[in-house]
């Protein structure tokens, strides 16, 4: 303890208690003892604070790793759920699209079939006329051949 601190303590005791105390008074041992105890307490306190800081650092690291693991697990679970939902939506969309395409293809096939039937019906009369003309032409050719045969045979 410094002499200025001892002087300040002597003045404070005189002011508060009205008692004059000298530097060699046995009561002055008490501030010295308190000063030594305070320094020892400060040293011990600093060591405990270091241990506490280390322990808190380890705890924070451990909690951080646990939180990171929990967050990763939650993210992976959410990602899997989203992936499953997207797959489900994609499959349903694909199924609907295939059904629509199939329906359109069937509708188009029916339209083509009806158009073909209409073309066939519209060609039926000309085909009959062509068939009749072909038969008449065939008959005329046969008559020409018979006539030619008779002419040659004569």
Order of alpha helices (4+ residues) and beta strands (2+ residues): alpha-alpha
